[in-house]
Amino acid sequence: MTTNQTLIRNLSYPVIDGIRFYAAFIVFVEHILSGIVLEYFKVPASEFGYSSNSQSLAFLYYLADGNHGVDIFFIISGFLMARIISKERFSYQSFISARFKRIYPAFLASLVITAAIVINVFGWPWKPIDFSYNMIFLNAFPQFGVMPYNHVSWSLGYEFAFYFVIPVLALFSRVIPSWVAASILMLSAALLIPDSLIRFNALFAGALVGTLSESTLKSVAAKLPMAIVLPAFIGCGVLKAVMQLPYLTYYWLFILCASLLFIRLVWGPSLLGNILSMPAFRKLGTLSYSIYLYHSVIGSLVLYKLTPWPASIGGAVLCFITTFALTLIASYLSYQIFEKWYFRYSTKGRKLDPVKTNS
Protein backbone atom coordinates (compact mmCIF):
# COMPACT_ATOMS: atom_id res chain seq x y z
CA MET A 1 0.00 0.00 0.00
CA THR A 2 1.35 3.42 -0.91
CA THR A 3 1.84 6.22 1.61
CA ASN A 4 -1.04 8.16 0.04
CA GLN A 5 -3.32 5.15 0.31
CA THR A 6 -2.42 4.69 3.97
CA LEU A 7 -3.05 8.38 4.53
CA ILE A 8 -6.43 8.17 2.84
CA ARG A 9 -7.50 5.13 4.82
CA ASN A 10 -6.71 6.97 8.04
CA LEU A 11 -9.11 9.78 7.15
CA SER A 12 -12.30 7.82 7.64
CA TYR A 13 -14.99 9.85 9.40
CA PRO A 14 -18.36 8.50 8.18
CA VAL A 15 -20.42 11.36 9.62
CA ILE A 16 -18.53 13.88 7.48
CA ASP A 17 -20.30 12.61 4.36
CA GLY A 18 -23.63 13.35 6.02
CA ILE A 19 -22.41 16.80 7.07
CA ARG A 20 -21.39 17.45 3.47
CA PHE A 21 -24.90 16.69 2.30
CA TYR A 22 -26.34 19.01 4.93
CA ALA A 23 -24.01 21.78 3.73
CA ALA A 24 -24.92 21.23 0.07
CA PHE A 25 -28.62 21.10 0.90
CA ILE A 26 -28.47 24.39 2.81
CA VAL A 27 -26.88 26.05 -0.22
CA PHE A 28 -29.55 24.48 -2.42
CA VAL A 29 -32.36 25.69 -0.15
CA GLU A 30 -31.08 29.25 -0.07
CA HIS A 31 -30.73 29.63 -3.83
CA ILE A 32 -33.99 27.91 -4.72
CA LEU A 33 -35.98 29.48 -1.88
CA SER A 34 -34.57 32.91 -2.70
CA GLY A 35 -35.53 32.45 -6.33
CA ILE A 36 -39.05 31.46 -5.37
CA VAL A 37 -39.50 34.27 -2.85
CA LEU A 38 -37.86 37.05 -4.85
CA GLU A 39 -38.72 36.11 -8.43
CA TYR A 40 -41.87 34.01 -8.16
CA PHE A 41 -43.67 35.84 -5.38
CA LYS A 42 -41.94 39.20 -6.02
CA VAL A 43 -41.07 39.80 -2.38
CA PRO A 44 -38.67 42.79 -2.24
CA ALA A 45 -35.07 41.81 -1.56
CA SER A 46 -35.03 44.11 1.47
CA GLU A 47 -37.75 41.96 3.04
CA PHE A 48 -35.96 38.65 2.57
CA GLY A 49 -32.65 39.00 4.33
CA TYR A 50 -31.05 39.86 7.63
CA SER A 51 -32.13 43.49 7.29
CA SER A 52 -35.78 42.58 6.81
CA ASN A 53 -38.40 44.50 8.77
CA SER A 54 -39.96 41.12 9.47
CA GLN A 55 -38.02 39.13 12.07
CA SER A 56 -39.71 35.93 10.90
CA LEU A 57 -38.47 36.51 7.35
CA ALA A 58 -35.01 37.38 8.67
CA PHE A 59 -34.89 34.16 10.70
CA LEU A 60 -36.20 32.15 7.75
CA TYR A 61 -33.40 33.61 5.68
CA TYR A 62 -30.89 32.54 8.33
CA LEU A 63 -32.18 28.97 8.30
CA ALA A 64 -31.68 28.91 4.53
CA ASP A 65 -28.50 30.97 4.38
CA GLY A 66 -26.29 29.17 1.87
CA ASN A 67 -23.23 30.92 3.26
CA HIS A 68 -23.49 28.55 6.21
CA GLY A 69 -23.20 25.58 3.91
CA VAL A 70 -20.16 27.00 2.13
CA ASP A 71 -18.43 27.79 5.43
CA ILE A 72 -19.10 24.25 6.64
CA PHE A 73 -17.55 22.94 3.41
CA PHE A 74 -14.55 25.17 4.11
CA ILE A 75 -14.20 23.86 7.67
CA ILE A 76 -14.25 20.28 6.39
CA SER A 77 -11.72 21.06 3.65
CA GLY A 78 -9.38 22.86 6.04
CA PHE A 79 -9.61 19.97 8.49
CA LEU A 80 -8.81 17.33 5.86
CA MET A 81 -5.95 19.35 4.40
CA ALA A 82 -4.34 19.68 7.83
CA ARG A 83 -4.77 15.96 8.43
CA ILE A 84 -3.09 15.17 5.11
CA ILE A 85 0.00 17.31 5.66
CA SER A 86 0.46 15.92 9.16
CA LYS A 87 1.42 12.56 7.69
CA GLU A 88 5.01 11.53 7.20
CA ARG A 89 6.49 11.79 3.70
CA PHE A 90 3.95 14.41 2.71
CA SER A 91 4.48 15.45 -0.91
CA TYR A 92 3.09 18.85 -1.92
CA GLN A 93 3.32 17.93 -5.59
CA SER A 94 1.31 14.75 -5.05
CA PHE A 95 -1.16 16.68 -2.93
CA ILE A 96 -1.80 19.32 -5.63
CA SER A 97 -2.03 16.66 -8.32
CA ALA A 98 -4.57 14.68 -6.31
CA ARG A 99 -6.68 17.75 -5.50
CA PHE A 100 -6.68 18.85 -9.14
CA LYS A 101 -7.81 15.42 -10.32
CA ARG A 102 -10.46 15.29 -7.63
CA ILE A 103 -11.97 18.74 -8.20
CA TYR A 104 -11.25 19.99 -11.70
CA PRO A 105 -12.91 17.47 -14.09
CA ALA A 106 -16.36 17.81 -12.52
CA PHE A 107 -15.92 21.57 -12.20
CA LEU A 108 -14.89 22.04 -15.85
CA ALA A 109 -17.78 19.90 -17.08
CA SER A 110 -20.25 21.90 -14.99
CA LEU A 111 -18.76 25.17 -16.24
CA VAL A 112 -19.17 24.16 -19.88
CA ILE A 113 -22.72 22.89 -19.35
CA THR A 114 -23.79 25.87 -17.26
CA ALA A 115 -22.28 28.37 -19.69
CA ALA A 116 -24.06 26.69 -22.59
CA ILE A 117 -27.38 26.95 -20.75
CA VAL A 118 -27.12 30.55 -19.57
CA ILE A 119 -25.92 31.70 -23.02
CA ASN A 120 -28.40 29.77 -25.18
CA VAL A 121 -31.42 29.72 -22.88
CA PHE A 122 -31.12 32.92 -20.87
CA GLY A 123 -29.30 35.09 -23.39
CA TRP A 124 -26.12 35.79 -21.47
CA PRO A 125 -23.31 37.19 -23.63
CA TRP A 126 -20.45 34.93 -24.66
CA LYS A 127 -17.17 36.37 -23.42
CA PRO A 128 -14.27 34.02 -24.15
CA ILE A 129 -11.85 35.90 -21.90
CA ASP A 130 -14.26 35.78 -18.97
CA PHE A 131 -14.86 32.09 -19.60
CA SER A 132 -11.11 31.44 -19.52
CA TYR A 133 -10.90 33.38 -16.25
CA ASN A 134 -13.70 31.22 -14.87
CA MET A 135 -11.57 28.20 -15.73
CA ILE A 136 -8.90 29.40 -13.30
CA PHE A 137 -11.40 30.54 -10.64
CA LEU A 138 -10.81 34.28 -10.96
CA ASN A 139 -14.58 34.76 -10.79
CA ALA A 140 -14.13 34.12 -7.05
CA PHE A 141 -12.60 37.56 -6.59
CA PRO A 142 -14.83 40.56 -7.43
CA GLN A 143 -11.88 42.86 -8.06
CA PHE A 144 -11.24 41.06 -11.35
CA GLY A 145 -14.73 41.88 -12.64
CA VAL A 146 -15.24 38.46 -14.24
CA MET A 147 -18.67 37.33 -15.47
CA PRO A 148 -19.39 34.16 -13.45
CA TYR A 149 -20.87 31.60 -15.84
CA ASN A 150 -21.37 29.27 -12.87
CA HIS A 151 -21.49 31.65 -9.94
CA VAL A 152 -21.36 28.99 -7.23
CA SER A 153 -17.84 28.03 -8.31
CA TRP A 154 -16.42 31.06 -6.49
CA SER A 155 -15.79 28.88 -3.43
CA LEU A 156 -13.43 26.67 -5.43
CA GLY A 157 -11.26 29.71 -6.05
CA TYR A 158 -10.96 30.17 -2.29
CA GLU A 159 -10.10 26.51 -1.79
CA PHE A 160 -7.42 26.47 -4.48
CA ALA A 161 -5.96 29.71 -3.11
CA PHE A 162 -5.80 28.04 0.31
CA TYR A 163 -3.62 25.32 -1.18
CA PHE A 164 -0.82 27.87 -1.37
CA VAL A 165 -0.95 28.05 2.44
CA ILE A 166 -0.42 24.32 2.79
CA PRO A 167 3.39 24.39 2.32
CA VAL A 168 3.68 27.15 4.93
CA LEU A 169 1.65 25.15 7.45
CA ALA A 170 3.64 22.01 6.62
CA LEU A 171 6.94 23.86 7.08
CA PHE A 172 5.94 25.49 10.36
CA SER A 173 4.64 22.18 11.66
CA ARG A 174 8.14 20.73 11.35
CA VAL A 175 9.58 23.18 13.88
CA ILE A 176 6.67 24.03 16.19
CA PRO A 177 3.53 22.13 17.24
CA SER A 178 1.13 22.02 14.31
CA TRP A 179 -1.74 23.48 16.32
CA VAL A 180 0.47 26.46 17.21
CA ALA A 181 1.40 26.87 13.54
CA ALA A 182 -2.27 26.73 12.51
CA SER A 183 -3.20 29.22 15.24
CA ILE A 184 -0.51 31.65 14.09
CA LEU A 185 -1.63 31.39 10.47
CA MET A 186 -5.29 31.80 11.43
CA LEU A 187 -4.53 34.87 13.57
CA SER A 188 -2.37 36.33 10.79
CA ALA A 189 -5.16 35.76 8.28
CA ALA A 190 -7.71 37.37 10.57
CA LEU A 191 -5.52 40.45 10.93
CA LEU A 192 -4.19 40.75 7.38
CA ILE A 193 -6.93 39.49 5.07
CA PRO A 194 -9.38 42.26 4.08
CA ASP A 195 -12.99 41.92 5.16
CA SER A 196 -13.99 41.18 1.56
CA LEU A 197 -12.01 37.92 1.78
CA ILE A 198 -13.00 36.99 5.32
CA ARG A 199 -14.45 33.66 4.19
CA PHE A 200 -10.89 32.28 4.02
CA ASN A 201 -10.96 32.11 7.81
CA ALA A 202 -13.32 29.13 7.81
CA LEU A 203 -10.59 27.16 6.02
CA PHE A 204 -8.08 28.20 8.70
CA ALA A 205 -10.56 27.23 11.43
CA GLY A 206 -10.92 23.78 9.92
CA ALA A 207 -7.15 23.47 9.61
CA LEU A 208 -6.77 24.32 13.30
CA VAL A 209 -9.19 21.52 14.18
CA GLY A 210 -7.23 19.20 11.90
CA THR A 211 -3.98 19.81 13.75
CA LEU A 212 -5.42 18.52 17.03
CA SER A 213 -4.88 14.87 17.93
CA GLU A 214 -7.66 12.32 17.95
CA SER A 215 -7.42 12.00 21.72
CA THR A 216 -7.65 15.77 22.16
CA LEU A 217 -10.66 16.03 19.87
CA LYS A 218 -12.43 13.16 21.64
CA SER A 219 -11.74 14.85 24.97
CA VAL A 220 -13.08 18.17 23.71
CA ALA A 221 -16.15 16.50 22.21
CA ALA A 222 -16.88 14.78 25.52
CA LYS A 223 -17.02 18.18 27.20
CA LEU A 224 -19.40 19.69 24.64
CA PRO A 225 -23.01 18.73 25.42
CA MET A 226 -25.07 18.51 22.25
CA ALA A 227 -27.86 20.26 24.17
CA ILE A 228 -25.60 23.33 24.18
CA VAL A 229 -23.61 23.28 20.94
CA LEU A 230 -26.57 22.62 18.62
CA PRO A 231 -28.76 25.42 20.04
CA ALA A 232 -25.70 27.69 19.99
CA PHE A 233 -25.16 26.89 16.29
CA ILE A 234 -28.78 27.78 15.54
CA GLY A 235 -28.94 30.58 18.08
CA CYS A 236 -26.18 32.71 16.59
CA GLY A 237 -28.45 33.22 13.59
CA VAL A 238 -31.32 34.15 15.86
CA LEU A 239 -29.13 36.82 17.39
CA LYS A 240 -28.24 38.17 13.96
CA ALA A 241 -31.85 38.18 12.83
CA VAL A 242 -33.21 39.73 16.02
CA MET A 243 -30.36 41.94 17.22
CA GLN A 244 -28.88 42.94 13.83
CA LEU A 245 -25.35 41.91 14.80
CA PRO A 246 -22.53 43.41 12.71
CA TYR A 247 -21.45 40.93 10.05
CA LEU A 248 -17.93 40.42 11.37
CA THR A 249 -19.20 39.71 14.89
CA TYR A 250 -21.76 37.28 13.56
CA TYR A 251 -19.27 35.59 11.20
CA TRP A 252 -16.75 34.77 13.92
CA LEU A 253 -19.55 33.63 16.24
CA PHE A 254 -20.86 31.31 13.54
CA ILE A 255 -17.40 29.90 12.73
CA LEU A 256 -16.83 29.18 16.43
CA CYS A 257 -20.21 27.48 16.86
CA ALA A 258 -19.92 25.55 13.59
CA SER A 259 -16.41 24.33 14.47
CA LEU A 260 -17.51 23.17 17.93
CA LEU A 261 -20.56 21.40 16.47
CA PHE A 262 -18.30 19.75 13.87
CA ILE A 263 -16.05 18.43 16.65
CA ARG A 264 -19.03 17.20 18.65
CA LEU A 265 -20.59 15.41 15.68
CA VAL A 266 -17.41 13.73 14.45
CA TRP A 267 -15.76 12.74 17.74
CA GLY A 268 -18.70 12.38 20.11
CA PRO A 269 -21.75 10.11 20.13
CA SER A 270 -25.06 11.76 19.32
CA LEU A 271 -28.41 11.03 17.73
CA LEU A 272 -27.79 13.68 15.08
CA GLY A 273 -24.39 12.19 14.30
CA ASN A 274 -25.95 8.74 13.98
CA ILE A 275 -28.56 10.10 11.59
CA LEU A 276 -25.97 11.85 9.43
CA SER A 277 -23.91 8.63 9.39
CA MET A 278 -26.80 6.61 7.97
CA PRO A 279 -26.08 5.05 4.54
CA ALA A 280 -28.67 7.23 2.80
CA PHE A 281 -27.10 10.48 4.01
CA ARG A 282 -23.60 9.22 3.34
CA LYS A 283 -24.62 8.32 -0.20
CA LEU A 284 -26.11 11.76 -0.69
CA GLY A 285 -22.90 13.16 0.76
CA THR A 286 -20.95 11.55 -2.08
CA LEU A 287 -23.07 13.63 -4.47
CA SER A 288 -22.65 16.87 -2.51
CA TYR A 289 -19.98 18.34 -4.79
CA SER A 290 -22.07 17.86 -7.92
CA ILE A 291 -25.23 19.00 -6.12
CA TYR A 292 -23.38 22.20 -5.34
CA LEU A 293 -22.19 22.65 -8.92
CA TYR A 294 -25.50 22.06 -10.72
CA HIS A 295 -28.35 23.11 -8.44
CA SER A 296 -28.37 26.80 -9.31
CA VAL A 297 -28.64 26.52 -13.09
CA ILE A 298 -31.19 23.71 -12.79
CA GLY A 299 -33.18 25.86 -10.39
CA SER A 300 -33.20 28.71 -12.91
CA LEU A 301 -34.43 26.39 -15.66
CA VAL A 302 -37.20 25.02 -13.49
CA LEU A 303 -38.25 28.40 -12.07
CA TYR A 304 -38.37 30.27 -15.36
CA LYS A 305 -39.18 27.52 -17.85
CA LEU A 306 -41.19 24.84 -16.03
CA THR A 307 -42.88 26.45 -13.03
CA PRO A 308 -46.45 27.60 -13.75
CA TRP A 309 -47.12 31.33 -13.62
CA PRO A 310 -48.72 33.36 -12.08
CA ALA A 311 -47.36 32.57 -8.66
CA SER A 312 -49.03 30.03 -6.43
CA ILE A 313 -48.09 27.90 -3.46
CA GLY A 314 -48.52 24.79 -5.57
CA GLY A 315 -46.20 26.19 -8.21
CA ALA A 316 -43.58 26.99 -5.56
CA VAL A 317 -43.73 23.45 -4.16
CA LEU A 318 -43.50 22.06 -7.68
CA CYS A 319 -40.48 24.24 -8.37
CA PHE A 320 -38.67 23.11 -5.22
CA ILE A 321 -39.37 19.38 -5.58
CA THR A 322 -38.68 19.30 -9.31
CA THR A 323 -35.42 21.19 -8.90
CA PHE A 324 -34.23 18.87 -6.16
CA ALA A 325 -35.13 15.75 -8.15
CA LEU A 326 -33.43 17.00 -11.33
CA THR A 327 -30.40 18.14 -9.35
CA LEU A 328 -30.02 14.69 -7.82
CA ILE A 329 -30.22 13.09 -11.27
CA ALA A 330 -27.65 15.48 -12.73
CA SER A 331 -25.42 15.05 -9.69
CA TYR A 332 -25.55 11.27 -9.91
CA LEU A 333 -24.57 11.37 -13.57
CA SER A 334 -21.80 13.86 -12.86
CA TYR A 335 -20.47 11.71 -10.04
CA GLN A 336 -20.50 8.56 -12.16
CA ILE A 337 -18.77 10.21 -15.11
CA PHE A 338 -16.42 12.79 -13.60
CA GLU A 339 -15.81 11.83 -9.97
CA LYS A 340 -16.11 8.12 -9.35
CA TRP A 341 -13.01 7.22 -11.34
CA TYR A 342 -10.92 9.20 -8.89
CA PHE A 343 -12.11 7.08 -6.01
CA ARG A 344 -11.27 3.87 -7.86
CA TYR A 345 -7.82 4.50 -9.18
CA SER A 346 -4.77 6.51 -8.23
CA THR A 347 -2.58 8.17 -10.82
CA LYS A 348 -0.71 4.86 -11.12
CA GLY A 349 -3.90 2.88 -11.55
CA ARG A 350 -3.89 1.43 -8.06
CA LYS A 351 -7.22 0.94 -6.40
CA LEU A 352 -8.19 3.52 -3.78
CA ASP A 353 -10.68 3.33 -0.95
CA PRO A 354 -13.76 5.26 -2.17
CA VAL A 355 -15.06 6.00 1.30
CA LYS A 356 -11.90 7.68 2.50
CA THR A 357 -11.27 9.83 -0.55
CA ASN A 358 -14.66 11.46 -0.75
CA SER A 359 -13.36 14.95 -0.07
Beta strands, then each sheet from edge to edge (+ up, - down):
end
